[in-house]
Amino acid sequence: MATKKASAFSAESLDELLADQDPGTVLNSDGFLGDLKKALAERMLNAEMDVHLGRESERESGNHRNGSSTKTVLSGDGEVVLSIPRDRHGRFDPALIGKYQRRFPGFDEKIIALYGRGMSTRDIQAHVGELYGVTMSPDLVCAVTESVMEEVRAWQSRPLEATYAVVFFDALRVKIRDEGMVRNKAVYLAIGMRCSGHKEVLGLWIEQTEGAKFWLRVMNELRARGLQDILISVVDGLKGFPEAITSVYPETVVQTCIVHLLRNSPYLASWKDRKALTAALKPIYQADSLEAAERALTAFEAGPWGQQFPTIAESWRRHWAHIISFFAFAAPVRTTLYTTNAIESLHSGVRKTIRNKGHFPNDDSATKLIWLALRNITAKWVNPPIAWAQAKAQFAIQFGDRFSVAD
């Protein structure tokens, strides 16, 4: 049973503090609460100055107090005008509010949280003005959110696990201004599932070059960050993608996403025919065995839909070697492996955050907001999928010593 935390103030001391205070304004930032915050901050600053001047080096140099200066500081409750103590030698740099700092700790986090929920710079400016009566320039909002890029770079270069059981690769399309034109760029994400079944986003990349060459660079980057082995990779139907993966991870089993194949298959069919055409393909990927799947594909090819749209069967046969990988596993595990649903769900969450953006001014702007969206979404990832308990036993048989649950 949790114990109740004792109050830092006695009832008597609170009564003394609140004596003669107007109850209607006591919690306002420009009322008693604001005065209390100012008094506490200035007391902390003076305590910091005492510690600073008490150092042996400062005593020996004859340093001492030299008046004070005022500084207007932004906080989550509004503006606070503080009296900042000064020392004669100008070496005092308080931890509470640094020399060039104009915002209380925690204020930037509030701005970043608003930005991470998809609010524009102008919206944040108006929101802060309405709530706290503080005027913020759009440039200040940009400067605050720019600090996120340092975290992004650290995250993007962090060391990875040596082995991931499954890695899902997929892209979402985002409008970004580039060289004076708004382009529809691909933002690629990779979700890694550890041998324990826990998920993490391995990285995000905005495509600068085309296709397989881009992915080859990504694979080399992942390897440089410590990822030595991928047991299974689940990918979309990008031409040359499997070759890019196996050139760096030659033992990886590449599984083409069935959902992507199903989306592309009825492309030439009319809208009224697409549902029936998709249903006709189900016996192939829902077959009990590889042999049954091959028979179903042959039957589809010889049937009315296959005769009307011969390119569909041709596409499936062209990708067949990378479609059938999941048949090595039992049915409950297959649904985890043959689609990129895990990453599609992540994309859906990201799209909700960025949907109010017409386009991004540059790649960094898109990266900042997408990374913040990912941080919010993945904070809710705790437990492995329910099917993973059954999957682990099968992975251990299929991959032997390459599959380790020690992590």
Secondary structure, 3 states (H helix, E strand, C coil): CCCCCCCCCCHHHHHHHHCCCCCCCCCCCCCHHHHHHHHHHHHHHHHHHHHHHCCHHHHHCCCCEEEEEEEEEEECCEEEEEEEEEECCCCCCCCCCCCCCCECCCHHHHHHHHHHCCCCHHHHHHHHHHHHCCCCCHHHHHHHHHCHHHHHHHHHCCCCCCEEEEEEEEEEEEEEEECCEEEEEEEEEEEEECCCCCEEEEEEEECCCCHHHHHHHHHHHHHHCCCCEEEEEEECCCCCHHHHHHHHCCCCEEEECHHHHHHHHHHHCCHHHHHHHHHHHHHHHCCCCHHHHHHHHHHHHHCHHHHHCHHHHHHHHHCHHHHHHHHHCCHHHHHHHCCCHHHHHHHHHHHHHHCCCCCECCHHHHHHHHHHHHHHHHCCCCCCCCCHHHHHHHHHHHHHHHCCCCC
